């Protein structure tokens, strides 16, 4: 099972069909694969050996898809760098994974000097922007033009394919190691578990540095779909692309879905080609879903739940299970496990729970990660007897639908971005006068969840005049913008357990009253 197989098939069987579209740039399968094999040769010339990591710090584009498959073709592993991270966070991920080759576009080029100053790793830079390559960088197009095609390394099965960094509960991100088998099994499993758009064009609007972006690129590849990229999500432009290119498949987080159906152009654009709408990575409001299903009546809606550690889908609420009536119980579920993911619910003693009983969701199967990069203790804790402990709490009903009701880990998903509360709390704790602090996710109509800070003054201190803006300014120097608190609550006393721990569930309850679940 190797991820480049679909490219060989595409060039041999459909050489003149369109492989990628980015703005006014189009290329056939023959052209695309030819560029991939030459870029792979360039990466090897620059020192990429089997299993080595190559990173990309850039917006979505056809070049991003080329980079993914060229790295795999060369025998390396992809490290998609989160463009919303701070320079310090980016440098940590590069150093931790030993990523020595970094491809950057015009946006990424603005961060490079700061990243390099913080990196212990000596970086080889490849510039893929619109202008000339800055001093000290290789030009992407020149490398492709000047390098002969390289043979496919044909890595596969348990060979490392990607390292994707997730927020860390101890403050440091963890590199999730995904194999060729993991990523391909996810694509095959999701494709087989629910109807999609077949070989119709697919539009990438979610960031490709997310596991969902990587998964979509592979899924479109094995289905023979033309892959269309949008650098950054713009609802009006997305609607125009859907109409012009007859897009059949799209993956969105709920806030993107809201922006699409609320856009003034929605009524005048022809969206009849859109037959598959996948959504996930954040909670969705049932009212929004009902509105979307009405606005796109021809589309099959597919909810996905999962984790980066599962490459990434665990369950799917298939189109045939979507109904307009929000009172149908399974419409509050996360669907059923896909065919390549075995799921069980366990209690605190590790015993499997009967249907209807809440416990921890655990997953087993070919999509489960190899482990965390250079973190054997974290890997041992997460993978127990072949089962991945997701840290999410939920239950399964008698029909096999899975209901995710709370998060056992303190992770917040805001607009599809993962934010670990302890990472934000470690920064809040350094604010003058703060004694105790807690960060929780609270419902947000636009983002699904937002980061909410609860603080208590230290003895003898007064936080009555503390503003959200002041707290954000303090945090901004240490963590990415999407991790900043979006709301603030100053309390006289925190709810404390007998063991001395802050009871975050008690803090969440007032915000989540009348909601079906406290997690996406």
HELIX and SHEET records of a PDB file:
HELIX    1   1 UNK A    5  UNK A   13  1                                   9    
HELIX    2   2 UNK A   29  UNK A   45  1                                  17    
HELIX    3   3 UNK A   62  UNK A   74  1                                  13    
HELIX    4   4 UNK A   87  UNK A   97  1                                  11    
HELIX    5   5 UNK A  106  UNK A  118  1                                  13    
HELIX    6   6 UNK A  140  UNK A  145  1                                   6    
HELIX    7   7 UNK A  180  UNK A  193  1                                  14    
HELIX    8   8 UNK A  211  UNK A  223  1                                  13    
HELIX    9   9 UNK A  235  UNK A  245  1                                  11    
HELIX   10  10 UNK A  254  UNK A  262  1                                   9    
HELIX   11  11 UNK A  264  UNK A  267  5                                   4    
HELIX   12  12 UNK A  286  UNK A  295  1                                  10    
HELIX   13  13 UNK A  308  UNK A  310  5                                   3    
HELIX   14  14 UNK A  319  UNK A  321  5                                   3    
HELIX   15  15 UNK A  329  UNK A  332  5                                   4    
HELIX   16  16 UNK A  376  UNK A  382  1                                   7    
HELIX   17  17 UNK A  421  UNK A  428  1                                   8    
HELIX   18  18 UNK A  468  UNK A  476  1                                   9    
HELIX   19  19 UNK A  481  UNK A  483  5                                   3    
HELIX   20  20 UNK A  504  UNK A  512  1                                   9    
SHEET    1   A 9 UNK A  25  UNK A  28  0                                        
SHEET    2   A 9 UNK A  18  UNK A  22 -1                                        
SHEET    3   A 9 UNK A 227  UNK A 229  1                                        
SHEET    4   A 9 UNK A 202  UNK A 204  1                                        
SHEET    5   A 9 UNK A 249  UNK A 252  1                                        
SHEET    6   A 9 UNK A 276  UNK A 280  1                                        
SHEET    7   A 9 UNK A 300  UNK A 307  1                                        
SHEET    8   A 9 UNK A 312  UNK A 317 -1                                        
SHEET    9   A 9 UNK A 336  UNK A 337 -1                                        
SHEET    1   B 5 UNK A  77  UNK A  80  0                                        
SHEET    2   B 5 UNK A  53  UNK A  57  1                                        
SHEET    3   B 5 UNK A 101  UNK A 104  1                                        
SHEET    4   B 5 UNK A 124  UNK A 127  1                                        
SHEET    5   B 5 UNK A 137  UNK A 139  1                                        
SHEET    1   C 3 UNK A 160  UNK A 166  0                                        
SHEET    2   C 3 UNK A 174  UNK A 179 -1                                        
SHEET    3   C 3 UNK A 371  UNK A 372 -1                                        
SHEET    1   D 4 UNK A 342  UNK A 346  0                                        
SHEET    2   D 4 UNK A 359  UNK A 364 -1                                        
SHEET    3   D 4 UNK A 387  UNK A 396 -1                                        
SHEET    4   D 4 UNK A 383  UNK A 384 -1                                        
SHEET    1   E 4 UNK A 342  UNK A 346  0                                        
SHEET    2   E 4 UNK A 359  UNK A 364 -1                                        
SHEET    3   E 4 UNK A 387  UNK A 396 -1                                        
SHEET    4   E 4 UNK A 402  UNK A 407 -1                                        
SHEET    1   F 2 UNK A 411  UNK A 414  0                                        
SHEET    2   F 2 UNK A 417  UNK A 420 -1                                        
SHEET    1   G 3 UNK A 434  UNK A 444  0                                        
SHEET    2   G 3 UNK A 448  UNK A 457 -1                                        
SHEET    3   G 3 UNK A 487  UNK A 491  1                                        
END                                                                             
